[in-house]
């Protein structure tokens, strides 16, 4: 069979083809003789539509996949990097085989519809239909960039005139063939939710019998004895020097899971919505559709940093907001009012704006404490007697942008016009559960409403639009639990709860619900959140959107596609900041990763710079009242912020990133390298930990040309500037000496012409 395909390709070499590569068929007619086989293959290539059992390639510069349209189900056949062996998948897509109608399970028999299927240069869609019940399923793959991974989604439409209930449809399943002696390693990344763990970035062996499941949601509740939530992504690679592998990620902020299991000769797994607690089901009205979370799948080589340098650029290009990335001042330098805590007022804010402007900071971010009450997103007249516009205009007059913290899905007991009052019958129906009579909101946390309810979504859309307009915002931050974890209502669009398997509990002042419908609740709420932010961006081009969600609980690719940057952890000391950045920067652009720098003991100038630089590797937010700094600290910070804008920010935006040390532990040395191969410029952020025994350390750099000469510049003059070869930096390493613990250095380097 393969010889016939080869003959067909040779025979028709040079003939213009509609498709990017020959399309092959398993039809027995091609066995007649080579000439007939060539004719059949060419006719199929030229045909407008596909025949059953057709194999189609889709590729980018880094990833090539082969797809097949079977008569009953499609299949991802292979994935490979250029000039590398392919990974072979032996599992056809497991399409749902039944639905529920009027409480009865009804079988679904899928048939390939060649007339509705399409092959385009960058998109392949295989369509399957069921006659009774009338359903249409589109199995779609596309490459939205010339490099990086490809994306996949399943779309199911209800073409009948009856309400249906769908069971769980995974976004993708796979079963890769493996030789028993092939060594595998898995890399996955924890969220920095609440505070980074002791591990964060996991690199583990994958022997026979290995089983793993990673979950992600908007409600990470880290517990010491349980696995932490992950950024929904992992990388599988072969052990050894080649590091051939593949990776997968999910572009959805709801309750999702990834799973793998290795046997002797295969590695099977799945990705998509999280079915736990089971059983998942979702309602599909006549004419409605259900979309699985988009997944992306990419081939890789060269290890985690090589993979990350492709993936981060792909996230920026495909998922990122072009208006944001077109601004050369992105990422910004920010002063956050939490340095004044909940006591922030107009006078405090104005003092902070004045001082931040003198320091060269570029945005004033008004954090919690400005509002009348939770759910009542109007300025507190006692603190802001002239409203927020005067504060926003003051920031603008000082050449700064103005951002605002809002937890806009939280209801409480405000009775002023415009407040989201939990006692209002309308609002009570939007909430995820009834509240006991003695419930009280916390200072900035209330009870979450279900955005999946159309009326609640409409209110939220109007409210965020009003806030942005009325307060002259350049940036809107959402915090708290924007997307509900679960809901016990039976009259919301999501599936009803299982009252025999339902848990309602209180945490952080709010009531949470867990039941079999939790994933469907999350699915509807996330889609509503995406709709709100998509419209907000359309109505307010250039508006920046920060995802906080209690510090790092929504760090995922769906949020990356709908917002501009993340708060990556809820603890702000130097070690926590570096750990959270080290972890998330494996898969997300550095410019999207925000570290808040909080007050920290800094008796010496080098300790002060160590504190600042621990938050300066991506998006920096100073969570301090800078008016309390000494004149020496002011001078140091002002110089540092100017250095960031002039020399560091271009590298943070555009350069490759390398993790050239072990993950920070606060004791040993650690470092991050940026290098831009286009300009041949780079910088190494070096941090010496608390250990007193090691005053000198060597870091082996990555990505450089061994034959080039590089000029080193030690910004703090910890060593003499000098010229070294790329080979020396790659092998012997960069030698750095710092006499004092908890200090830092920035070493810039560029190739000599």
C-alpha positions as CSV (number, residue, x, y, z in Angstrom):
1,X,0.0,0.0,0.0
2,X,2.8,2.4,0.9
3,X,4.6,1.7,-2.3
4,X,1.4,2.7,-4.3
5,X,1.2,5.9,-2.4
6,X,4.9,6.6,-3.2
7,X,4.2,5.9,-6.8
8,X,1.3,8.2,-6.9
9,X,3.3,11.0,-5.4
10,X,6.1,10.5,-7.9
11,X,3.8,10.3,-10.8
12,X,2.0,13.5,-10.0
13,X,4.9,15.5,-8.7
14,X,4.7,19.1,-9.8
15,X,1.0,19.0,-10.6
16,X,-0.8,21.8,-8.8
17,X,-2.9,20.3,-5.9
18,X,-5.8,21.8,-4.0
19,X,-4.5,20.3,-0.8
20,X,-1.1,20.8,0.9
21,X,-0.2,17.1,0.6
22,X,-1.6,14.0,-1.2
23,X,-4.8,12.6,0.3
24,X,-4.8,8.8,0.5
25,X,-7.6,6.2,0.6
26,X,-7.9,2.7,1.8
27,X,-10.4,1.8,-1.0
28,X,-9.5,-1.7,-2.4
29,X,-9.6,-0.4,-6.0
30,X,-6.0,0.9,-5.6
31,X,-4.8,-2.7,-5.4
32,X,-5.6,-3.3,-9.1
33,X,-2.4,-1.9,-10.4
34,X,0.0,1.0,-9.7
35,X,-1.4,3.1,-12.6
36,X,-5.0,2.8,-11.4
37,X,-3.9,3.5,-7.9
38,X,-2.2,6.8,-9.0
39,X,-5.4,7.9,-10.9
40,X,-7.6,7.1,-7.9
41,X,-5.4,9.0,-5.5
42,X,-5.1,12.0,-7.8
43,X,-8.9,12.1,-8.3
44,X,-9.4,12.1,-4.5
45,X,-6.9,14.9,-4.1
46,X,-8.7,17.0,-6.6
47,X,-12.2,16.2,-5.3
48,X,-14.0,18.9,-3.4
49,X,-14.9,16.5,-0.6
50,X,-13.4,13.5,1.2
51,X,-14.1,9.8,0.9
52,X,-14.3,7.4,3.9
53,X,-10.9,6.3,5.4
54,X,-9.1,9.4,4.0
55,X,-5.8,10.4,5.6
56,X,-5.1,14.1,5.7
57,X,-2.0,16.0,7.0
58,X,-2.0,19.3,8.9
59,X,1.2,20.9,9.8
60,X,3.2,23.9,11.1
61,X,6.9,24.4,11.1
62,X,7.1,22.5,14.4
63,X,4.2,20.0,14.3
64,X,2.9,17.6,11.7
65,X,-0.2,15.5,12.4
66,X,-2.0,12.9,10.2
67,X,-5.8,12.7,10.5
68,X,-8.1,10.0,9.2
69,X,-11.9,10.0,8.6
70,X,-13.3,6.6,9.4
71,X,-16.8,5.7,8.5
72,X,-17.9,5.7,12.1
73,X,-15.3,7.8,13.9
74,X,-12.3,10.0,13.1
75,X,-8.8,9.3,14.3
76,X,-5.6,11.2,15.0
77,X,-3.0,8.9,13.5
78,X,0.4,10.4,14.1
79,X,2.2,13.5,15.5
80,X,5.8,14.3,14.7
81,X,8.5,17.1,14.6
82,X,10.3,17.7,11.3
83,X,12.9,15.0,10.6
84,X,11.9,13.1,13.8
85,X,10.2,9.7,14.3
86,X,6.4,10.0,14.5
87,X,4.3,9.0,17.5
88,X,1.6,6.6,16.3
89,X,-1.9,6.7,17.9
90,X,-3.9,3.4,17.8
91,X,-7.2,4.8,19.1
92,X,-10.0,6.3,17.1
93,X,-11.9,9.2,18.7
94,X,-14.4,7.9,21.2
95,X,-17.5,9.8,20.2
96,X,-20.5,9.7,22.5
97,X,-22.7,6.6,21.7
98,X,-25.9,7.7,23.5
99,X,-27.9,10.6,24.7
100,X,-30.8,10.9,27.2
101,X,-34.3,11.8,25.9
102,X,-37.2,12.0,28.3
103,X,-35.3,10.1,30.9
104,X,-34.4,7.3,28.5
105,X,-31.0,6.4,27.1
106,X,-31.1,6.5,23.3
107,X,-28.3,5.1,21.1
108,X,-26.4,7.3,18.7
109,X,-25.0,5.9,15.5
110,X,-22.5,8.2,13.8
111,X,-22.0,8.2,10.0
112,X,-19.3,10.1,8.2
113,X,-20.8,12.9,6.0
114,X,-18.3,13.5,3.2
115,X,-20.4,16.3,1.7
116,X,-20.3,18.4,4.8
117,X,-16.6,17.8,5.6
118,X,-13.9,20.2,4.5
119,X,-10.2,20.3,4.0
120,X,-8.5,23.7,3.8
121,X,-4.8,24.7,4.0
122,X,-5.0,25.4,7.7
123,X,-8.2,23.7,8.8
124,X,-9.6,20.2,8.6
125,X,-13.2,19.4,9.6
126,X,-14.7,15.9,9.5
127,X,-18.4,15.9,10.0
128,X,-20.4,13.0,11.4
129,X,-24.2,12.8,11.7
130,X,-26.8,10.7,13.4
131,X,-30.1,10.2,11.8
132,X,-32.1,9.4,14.9
133,X,-31.7,11.3,17.1
134,X,-30.7,14.0,14.6
135,X,-27.2,15.2,15.7
136,X,-24.3,16.6,13.8
137,X,-20.7,16.4,15.1
138,X,-17.8,18.4,13.7
139,X,-14.3,17.1,14.5
140,X,-12.1,20.1,13.7
141,X,-8.4,20.7,13.7
142,X,-6.7,24.0,12.7
143,X,-3.3,25.7,12.6
144,X,-3.6,29.4,13.4
145,X,0.1,30.1,13.2
146,X,2.9,28.9,10.9
147,X,4.7,27.5,13.9
148,X,3.9,25.8,17.2
149,X,1.0,23.4,18.0
150,X,-2.3,22.8,16.3
151,X,-5.7,23.2,17.9
152,X,-8.6,20.7,18.1
153,X,-12.3,21.0,19.1
154,X,-15.5,18.9,18.8
155,X,-18.7,20.7,18.1
156,X,-22.1,18.9,18.6
157,X,-25.4,20.3,17.3
158,X,-28.9,19.2,18.2
159,X,-30.8,19.2,14.9
160,X,-33.9,17.6,16.3
161,X,-37.0,19.2,17.8
162,X,-36.5,17.7,21.2
163,X,-34.4,18.5,24.3
164,X,-31.4,16.2,24.7
165,X,-29.0,15.5,27.5
166,X,-25.4,14.8,26.4
167,X,-22.9,12.7,28.4
168,X,-19.3,13.7,28.7
169,X,-17.5,14.1,25.4
170,X,-13.7,14.3,25.9
171,X,-11.9,16.9,23.8
172,X,-9.4,14.2,22.8
173,X,-8.4,10.6,23.6
174,X,-5.1,9.0,22.5
175,X,-3.2,5.7,22.8
176,X,0.4,6.1,21.6
177,X,2.3,3.0,20.6
178,X,5.6,2.5,22.6
179,X,8.4,0.1,22.8
180,X,8.7,-1.4,26.3
181,X,12.3,-0.2,26.6
182,X,11.6,3.5,25.7
183,X,12.2,5.8,28.6
184,X,9.7,8.6,29.1
185,X,9.6,11.7,31.3
186,X,6.6,14.0,32.0
187,X,6.8,17.7,32.9
188,X,3.8,19.4,34.4
189,X,3.4,22.7,36.2
190,X,1.4,23.6,39.3
191,X,-0.5,26.9,39.7
192,X,0.9,29.3,42.3
193,X,-2.6,29.5,43.8
194,X,-2.5,30.8,47.4
195,X,1.3,30.2,47.6
196,X,3.7,28.1,45.5
197,X,4.4,24.6,46.8
198,X,7.8,23.2,47.5
199,X,7.8,21.5,44.1
200,X,5.9,23.6,41.6
201,X,7.6,22.3,38.4
202,X,7.4,18.5,38.2
203,X,9.8,16.4,36.1
204,X,8.9,12.7,36.7
205,X,9.8,9.4,35.1
206,X,6.9,7.5,33.3
207,X,7.6,3.7,33.7
208,X,5.1,0.9,33.0
209,X,2.1,1.1,35.3
210,X,2.4,4.9,35.7
211,X,-0.9,6.7,36.1
212,X,-1.4,10.4,36.4
213,X,-4.3,12.8,36.4
214,X,-4.0,16.6,36.6
215,X,-7.0,18.9,37.2
216,X,-7.6,22.6,36.8
217,X,-10.5,24.9,37.8
218,X,-11.2,28.5,38.9
219,X,-11.3,27.3,42.6
220,X,-8.0,25.9,43.5
221,X,-8.1,24.9,47.2
222,X,-4.5,23.8,47.9
223,X,-4.2,21.2,50.6
224,X,-1.0,19.7,52.0
225,X,-2.1,16.1,51.5
226,X,-3.7,16.4,48.0
227,X,-2.3,17.1,44.5
228,X,-2.4,20.7,43.6
229,X,-4.2,22.1,40.6
230,X,-2.0,22.4,37.5
231,X,-1.8,24.9,34.6
232,X,-3.8,22.6,32.2
233,X,-0.8,21.4,30.2
234,X,1.9,18.7,30.2
235,X,4.9,17.6,28.1
236,X,5.9,14.0,27.5
237,X,9.3,13.4,26.1
238,X,11.7,10.5,25.5
239,X,14.6,10.2,27.9
240,X,18.1,10.9,26.5
241,X,19.6,13.6,24.5
242,X,17.0,14.0,21.7
243,X,14.1,14.8,24.1
244,X,11.7,14.0,21.3
245,X,8.2,14.5,22.6
246,X,4.8,16.1,22.4
247,X,2.7,18.3,24.6
248,X,-1.0,19.1,25.1
249,X,-2.9,22.0,26.7
250,X,-6.5,23.0,27.3
251,X,-7.8,26.5,26.4
252,X,-10.6,26.6,29.0
253,X,-10.8,28.1,32.5
254,X,-13.5,25.7,33.8
255,X,-13.2,22.3,35.5
256,X,-10.8,20.4,33.2
257,X,-8.6,17.3,33.4
258,X,-5.7,15.7,31.7
259,X,-4.8,12.0,32.3
260,X,-2.2,9.5,31.1
261,X,-1.6,5.8,31.8
262,X,1.4,3.8,30.6
263,X,1.3,0.0,30.0
264,X,4.0,-2.1,28.5
265,X,3.6,-1.0,24.9
266,X,1.3,2.0,24.9
267,X,0.6,5.3,26.6
268,X,-3.1,6.2,26.6
269,X,-4.8,9.2,27.9
270,X,-7.4,12.0,27.5
271,X,-8.0,15.7,27.9
272,X,-11.1,17.8,28.3
273,X,-13.8,18.5,30.9
274,X,-13.4,17.0,34.3
275,X,-16.2,14.4,34.8
276,X,-15.6,14.1,38.6
277,X,-17.9,14.1,40.4
278,X,-19.8,11.9,38.0
279,X,-22.0,11.6,36.0
280,X,-21.5,14.6,33.8
281,X,-24.4,15.6,31.6
282,X,-25.4,18.8,29.9
283,X,-28.7,20.0,28.4
284,X,-29.0,20.6,24.6
285,X,-32.1,22.4,23.5
286,X,-33.3,22.1,19.8
287,X,-30.9,24.1,17.7
288,X,-28.3,24.5,20.4
289,X,-24.8,23.2,20.3
290,X,-22.1,22.0,22.7
291,X,-18.4,22.7,22.3
292,X,-15.7,20.7,24.0
293,X,-12.8,22.8,25.4
294,X,-10.3,23.6,22.7
295,X,-7.1,21.6,23.2
296,X,-3.7,22.3,21.5
297,X,-1.3,19.6,20.6
298,X,2.3,20.1,19.6
299,X,5.4,18.0,18.8
300,X,8.6,19.0,20.6
301,X,12.3,18.4,20.7
302,X,15.1,19.7,22.8
303,X,13.5,19.7,26.3
304,X,11.2,21.9,28.3
305,X,13.0,25.2,27.5
306,X,13.1,24.6,23.8
307,X,9.4,23.6,23.9
308,X,8.6,26.7,26.1
309,X,10.2,29.1,23.7
310,X,8.0,27.9,20.9
311,X,4.8,27.7,23.1
312,X,5.2,31.1,24.7
313,X,5.6,32.7,21.3
314,X,2.5,30.8,20.0
315,X,0.4,31.9,23.0
316,X,1.4,35.5,22.3
317,X,0.6,35.2,18.6
318,X,-2.5,33.1,18.6
319,X,-4.2,33.7,22.0
320,X,-2.9,37.1,23.0
321,X,-4.6,40.4,22.3
322,X,-2.9,42.1,19.3
323,X,-3.6,45.6,20.7
324,X,-1.9,44.8,23.9
325,X,1.2,43.2,22.3
326,X,1.5,46.1,19.8
327,X,2.1,48.5,22.7
328,X,5.9,48.7,23.2
329,X,5.3,49.7,26.9
330,X,3.7,46.3,27.7
331,X,4.3,45.0,30.3
332,X,3.8,48.0,32.6
333,X,5.4,49.1,35.8
334,X,2.6,49.4,38.4
335,X,2.1,50.9,41.8
336,X,-0.7,49.1,43.7
337,X,-2.6,50.8,46.5
338,X,-2.6,47.7,48.7
339,X,0.4,49.3,50.3
340,X,-2.2,51.3,52.1
341,X,-4.6,48.3,52.5
342,X,-8.3,48.7,53.0
343,X,-7.7,52.2,54.4
344,X,-7.0,53.6,51.0
345,X,-8.6,57.0,50.4
346,X,-8.4,59.8,47.9
347,X,-5.6,61.6,49.7
348,X,-3.6,58.4,50.1
349,X,-4.2,57.5,46.4
350,X,-3.1,61.0,45.2
351,X,0.1,60.8,47.3
352,X,0.9,57.4,45.9
353,X,0.3,58.6,42.3
354,X,2.5,61.6,42.8
355,X,5.4,59.5,44.2
356,X,4.9,56.6,41.7
357,X,5.1,59.1,38.8
358,X,8.3,60.5,40.1
359,X,9.7,57.0,40.3
360,X,8.8,56.3,36.7
361,X,6.0,53.9,37.3
362,X,3.4,53.7,34.6
363,X,0.1,52.7,36.1
364,X,-1.7,53.3,39.5
365,X,-3.8,50.3,40.4
366,X,-6.5,51.1,43.0
367,X,-7.0,47.8,44.9
368,X,-9.8,46.7,47.3
369,X,-11.1,49.2,49.8
370,X,-12.4,51.9,47.5
371,X,-16.1,50.7,47.3
372,X,-19.2,51.2,49.4
373,X,-19.4,47.5,50.1
374,X,-19.1,44.1,48.5
375,X,-21.4,44.0,45.5
376,X,-21.9,47.7,45.7
377,X,-19.3,48.9,43.2
378,X,-19.6,52.6,43.8
379,X,-16.9,54.7,45.6
380,X,-17.1,55.1,49.4
381,X,-18.0,58.7,49.9
382,X,-16.2,58.9,53.2
383,X,-12.9,57.8,51.5
384,X,-13.5,59.3,48.1
385,X,-15.8,62.3,48.5
386,X,-15.1,63.4,44.9
387,X,-15.5,60.0,43.4
388,X,-13.0,58.0,41.5
389,X,-12.8,60.1,38.3
390,X,-10.7,62.7,40.1
391,X,-8.2,59.9,41.0
392,X,-8.2,58.5,37.5
393,X,-7.7,61.9,36.0
394,X,-4.9,62.6,38.5
395,X,-3.2,59.5,37.4
396,X,-3.6,60.4,33.7
397,X,-2.3,64.0,34.4
398,X,0.8,62.4,35.9
399,X,1.3,60.3,32.7
400,X,0.1,57.1,34.2
401,X,-2.7,54.7,33.5
402,X,-5.5,53.9,36.0
403,X,-6.6,50.4,37.0
404,X,-9.2,49.2,39.4
405,X,-9.9,46.1,41.5
406,X,-13.4,44.7,41.3
407,X,-14.9,41.4,42.5
408,X,-17.9,41.9,40.3
409,X,-19.7,38.5,40.7
410,X,-20.0,38.9,44.5
411,X,-23.4,39.8,46.2
412,X,-23.8,41.1,49.7
413,X,-26.3,43.4,51.5
414,X,-25.8,46.8,50.0
415,X,-29.1,48.6,49.7
416,X,-28.0,51.6,47.6
417,X,-29.2,51.8,44.0
418,X,-27.0,49.6,41.8
419,X,-25.8,47.3,44.6
420,X,-26.0,43.5,44.1
421,X,-28.2,42.8,47.1
422,X,-28.4,39.1,48.2
423,X,-31.8,39.8,49.8
424,X,-33.3,40.9,46.5
425,X,-35.4,38.0,45.3
426,X,-34.0,38.4,41.8
427,X,-30.4,38.3,43.0
428,X,-31.1,35.5,45.4
429,X,-32.2,33.4,42.5
430,X,-28.9,34.1,40.7
431,X,-26.8,32.9,43.6
432,X,-25.5,29.3,43.8
433,X,-27.3,28.5,47.0
434,X,-29.6,30.0,49.6
435,X,-27.8,31.8,52.5
436,X,-28.6,31.2,56.2
437,X,-30.1,34.1,58.1
438,X,-26.9,34.8,60.0
439,X,-24.6,35.0,57.0
440,X,-22.5,38.1,56.7
441,X,-20.0,39.1,53.9
442,X,-16.3,39.7,54.6
443,X,-14.5,42.9,53.9
444,X,-14.2,42.2,50.2
445,X,-15.8,38.8,49.7
446,X,-19.5,38.0,49.3
447,X,-21.6,35.3,47.7
448,X,-21.0,34.3,44.1
449,X,-23.8,34.6,41.5
450,X,-24.0,32.1,38.6
451,X,-23.0,33.9,35.4
452,X,-24.5,31.0,33.4
453,X,-28.0,32.5,34.2
454,X,-28.8,34.8,31.3
455,X,-30.2,37.6,33.5
456,X,-27.1,37.5,35.8
457,X,-24.8,37.6,32.8
458,X,-26.7,40.6,31.4
459,X,-26.4,42.4,34.7
460,X,-22.7,41.7,34.9
461,X,-22.1,42.9,31.4
462,X,-23.8,46.2,32.1
463,X,-22.0,46.6,35.4
464,X,-18.5,46.1,34.1
465,X,-19.2,48.4,31.1
466,X,-20.5,51.0,33.6
467,X,-17.4,50.6,35.8
468,X,-15.0,51.0,32.9
469,X,-16.9,54.0,31.5
470,X,-17.7,55.8,34.7
471,X,-14.3,55.5,36.4
472,X,-12.2,56.2,33.2
473,X,-10.4,52.9,33.5
474,X,-7.4,51.7,31.5
475,X,-7.3,48.4,33.4
476,X,-9.9,46.2,35.1
477,X,-8.8,43.5,37.5
478,X,-11.2,40.7,38.6
479,X,-10.5,39.0,41.8
480,X,-12.2,36.4,44.0
481,X,-14.2,33.6,42.5
482,X,-15.6,35.0,39.3
483,X,-16.7,31.6,38.1
484,X,-18.8,29.6,40.5
485,X,-17.6,26.2,41.7
486,X,-21.0,24.6,41.8
487,X,-24.7,25.4,42.2
488,X,-27.7,23.7,43.8
489,X,-30.4,25.5,41.7
490,X,-32.7,23.4,39.5
491,X,-33.9,26.3,37.3
492,X,-30.5,27.5,35.9
493,X,-29.3,26.5,32.4
494,X,-26.9,24.0,33.9
495,X,-27.8,20.4,34.9
496,X,-29.6,20.1,38.3
497,X,-27.6,18.8,41.3
498,X,-27.8,15.3,42.6
499,X,-29.5,16.0,46.0
500,X,-28.3,12.6,47.3
501,X,-24.7,13.5,46.5
502,X,-24.4,17.2,47.3
503,X,-22.1,19.1,49.6
504,X,-22.5,22.7,50.7
505,X,-19.8,24.2,52.8
506,X,-18.5,27.6,53.9
507,X,-15.0,28.9,53.1
508,X,-13.6,32.4,53.0
509,X,-17.0,33.8,54.0
510,X,-18.8,32.3,51.0
511,X,-20.9,29.1,50.5
512,X,-19.6,26.6,48.0
513,X,-21.5,23.7,46.4
514,X,-20.2,20.4,45.1
515,X,-22.4,17.9,43.2
516,X,-22.5,15.9,40.0
517,X,-23.4,19.1,38.1
518,X,-20.4,21.1,39.1
519,X,-18.6,20.7,35.8
520,X,-21.7,21.7,33.9
521,X,-22.2,24.7,36.2
522,X,-18.6,25.8,35.5
523,X,-18.9,25.2,31.8
524,X,-21.8,27.6,31.4
525,X,-20.4,30.2,33.7
526,X,-17.0,30.2,32.0
527,X,-18.6,30.6,28.6
528,X,-20.6,33.6,30.0
529,X,-17.4,35.1,31.4
530,X,-15.7,34.8,28.1
531,X,-18.7,36.4,26.3
532,X,-18.6,39.3,28.8
533,X,-14.9,40.0,28.3
534,X,-15.0,39.6,24.6
535,X,-17.7,42.3,24.4
536,X,-15.8,44.4,26.9
537,X,-12.7,44.3,24.7
538,X,-14.8,45.1,21.6
539,X,-16.4,48.1,23.3
540,X,-13.2,49.3,24.9
541,X,-10.2,48.6,22.6
542,X,-7.0,49.0,24.5
543,X,-8.5,48.2,27.9
544,X,-6.2,45.9,29.9
545,X,-7.7,43.0,31.8
546,X,-6.0,41.4,34.8
547,X,-6.8,37.9,36.0
548,X,-6.2,37.7,39.7
549,X,-8.8,35.3,41.2
550,X,-7.2,35.2,44.6
551,X,-3.7,35.1,43.2
552,X,-3.0,32.4,40.6
553,X,-6.2,30.3,40.6
554,X,-7.1,31.1,37.0
555,X,-3.6,30.8,35.4
556,X,-4.6,28.9,32.2
557,X,-4.7,29.3,28.5
558,X,-8.4,30.2,28.3
559,X,-7.8,33.2,30.5
560,X,-4.7,34.0,28.3
561,X,-7.1,34.2,25.3
562,X,-9.5,36.6,27.1
563,X,-7.3,38.8,29.3
564,X,-3.9,40.4,29.2
565,X,-2.0,39.2,32.3
566,X,-2.1,37.1,35.5
567,X,-1.4,37.5,39.1
568,X,0.6,34.3,39.5
569,X,0.5,33.9,43.3
570,X,-1.1,35.3,46.4
571,X,2.1,35.6,48.5
572,X,4.5,38.3,47.6
573,X,7.9,37.7,49.3
574,X,10.9,37.4,47.0
575,X,11.1,33.6,47.2
576,X,7.4,33.1,46.4
577,X,7.6,35.5,43.5
578,X,10.5,33.8,42.0
579,X,9.0,30.3,42.5
580,X,5.7,31.3,40.9
581,X,7.5,32.9,38.0
582,X,9.8,30.0,37.5
583,X,6.9,27.6,37.2
584,X,4.5,29.6,35.0
585,X,7.2,30.9,32.7
586,X,7.6,27.4,31.3
587,X,4.4,27.7,29.4
588,X,3.2,31.4,29.4
589,X,4.8,34.5,28.1
590,X,6.8,36.3,30.8
591,X,5.1,39.6,30.0
592,X,1.8,38.1,31.1
593,X,3.1,37.0,34.5
594,X,2.6,39.6,37.2
595,X,4.4,39.5,40.6
596,X,3.3,41.7,43.4
597,X,6.3,43.0,45.4
598,X,5.3,43.5,49.1
599,X,7.2,45.1,51.9
600,X,10.0,42.8,53.0
601,X,12.9,43.3,55.4
602,X,15.6,45.1,53.4
603,X,18.2,46.6,55.8
604,X,20.9,47.0,53.0
605,X,20.6,48.3,49.5
606,X,21.4,44.9,48.0
607,X,18.5,43.4,49.9
608,X,16.2,46.1,48.6
609,X,17.3,45.4,45.0
610,X,16.9,41.6,45.6
611,X,13.3,42.2,46.7
612,X,12.5,44.4,43.6
613,X,14.2,42.2,41.1
614,X,12.5,39.1,42.4
615,X,9.3,40.7,40.9
616,X,10.9,42.2,37.8
617,X,11.3,39.3,35.6
618,X,7.9,39.8,34.0
619,X,5.1,42.3,34.9
620,X,6.1,44.2,38.1
621,X,3.5,45.6,40.5
622,X,4.8,47.4,43.6
623,X,2.4,46.6,46.4
624,X,3.9,49.2,48.8
625,X,3.4,52.8,49.7
626,X,6.5,54.1,48.1
627,X,6.2,57.4,50.0
628,X,7.6,55.5,53.0
629,X,10.8,54.6,51.2
630,X,14.0,56.2,52.2
631,X,15.7,58.7,49.8
632,X,18.3,56.0,49.1
633,X,15.6,53.4,48.2
634,X,13.9,56.0,46.0
635,X,17.1,56.6,44.1
636,X,17.8,52.9,43.7
637,X,14.2,52.1,42.6
638,X,14.1,55.0,40.1
639,X,17.3,53.8,38.4
640,X,16.0,50.2,38.4
641,X,12.6,51.2,36.9
642,X,14.4,53.1,34.2
643,X,16.6,50.1,33.5
644,X,13.5,48.0,33.2
645,X,11.9,50.2,30.6
646,X,15.1,50.7,28.6
647,X,16.8,47.3,28.6
648,X,14.8,44.6,30.4
649,X,11.3,45.1,29.0
650,X,12.3,44.5,25.4
651,X,13.9,41.1,26.4
652,X,10.9,40.2,28.6
653,X,8.6,40.8,25.6
654,X,10.6,39.2,22.8
655,X,13.5,37.1,24.0
656,X,13.7,33.4,24.6
657,X,13.8,32.3,28.2
658,X,15.9,29.7,29.9
659,X,15.7,28.2,33.4
660,X,19.4,27.9,34.0
661,X,19.2,26.8,37.6
662,X,17.2,24.6,39.9
663,X,13.9,26.0,41.1
664,X,14.5,28.7,43.7
665,X,14.6,27.5,47.3
666,X,15.7,30.8,48.9
667,X,18.9,29.2,50.2
668,X,21.0,28.3,47.1
669,X,21.7,30.5,44.1
670,X,19.1,30.7,41.2
671,X,18.9,32.5,37.9
672,X,16.8,33.1,34.8
673,X,18.3,33.9,31.4
674,X,16.7,35.9,28.6
675,X,18.4,35.8,25.1
676,X,17.1,37.2,21.9
677,X,18.7,35.4,18.9
678,X,17.6,38.1,16.5
679,X,19.4,40.9,18.3
680,X,22.0,38.7,20.0
681,X,21.3,40.5,23.3
682,X,20.5,38.9,26.6
683,X,20.4,39.3,30.4
684,X,20.8,36.9,33.3
685,X,18.9,37.6,36.5
686,X,21.1,36.2,39.3
687,X,20.0,35.7,42.9
688,X,22.1,34.6,45.8
689,X,20.1,32.9,48.6
690,X,20.5,33.0,52.3
691,X,23.3,30.4,52.5
692,X,26.5,32.0,53.8
693,X,28.9,29.4,52.5
694,X,28.9,30.0,48.8
695,X,29.8,33.5,47.6
696,X,30.6,32.4,44.0
697,X,28.5,30.4,41.5
698,X,28.7,29.3,37.9
699,X,25.6,29.3,35.6
700,X,25.8,27.5,32.2
701,X,23.9,29.6,29.7
702,X,21.8,28.3,26.9
703,X,20.8,29.3,23.3
704,X,24.1,31.0,22.4
705,X,26.4,30.5,19.4
706,X,29.4,28.5,20.6
707,X,31.7,30.2,18.0
708,X,30.6,33.8,18.8
709,X,32.2,36.2,21.3
710,X,30.0,37.9,23.9
711,X,30.6,41.1,25.8
712,X,29.5,40.8,29.4
713,X,28.4,43.8,31.5
714,X,27.8,43.4,35.2
715,X,25.2,46.1,36.0
716,X,26.0,46.3,39.7
717,X,29.8,46.0,39.1
718,X,30.1,42.7,41.0
719,X,32.8,41.8,38.5
720,X,34.7,43.5,35.7
721,X,33.1,43.6,32.3
722,X,34.8,41.3,29.9
723,X,34.5,39.4,26.6
724,X,34.1,35.6,26.6
725,X,33.3,33.0,24.0
726,X,29.9,31.4,23.6
727,X,31.5,28.0,24.2
728,X,32.8,29.1,27.6
729,X,29.4,30.4,28.6
730,X,27.7,27.2,27.4
731,X,30.1,24.8,29.1
732,X,32.2,26.3,31.8
733,X,29.5,28.8,32.6
734,X,29.1,32.4,33.7
735,X,30.9,33.0,37.0
736,X,29.2,35.4,39.4
737,X,30.5,36.5,42.8
738,X,28.2,38.2,45.4
739,X,29.7,38.8,48.8
740,X,26.4,39.1,50.7
741,X,23.4,36.7,51.0
742,X,20.0,37.7,49.7
743,X,21.5,39.9,47.0
744,X,21.3,39.9,43.2
745,X,23.0,41.0,40.0
746,X,21.9,41.6,36.4
747,X,24.5,40.6,33.8
748,X,23.8,41.9,30.3
749,X,25.6,40.3,27.3
750,X,25.6,40.8,23.5
751,X,27.4,39.2,20.6
752,X,30.4,41.2,19.4
753,X,30.3,42.2,15.8
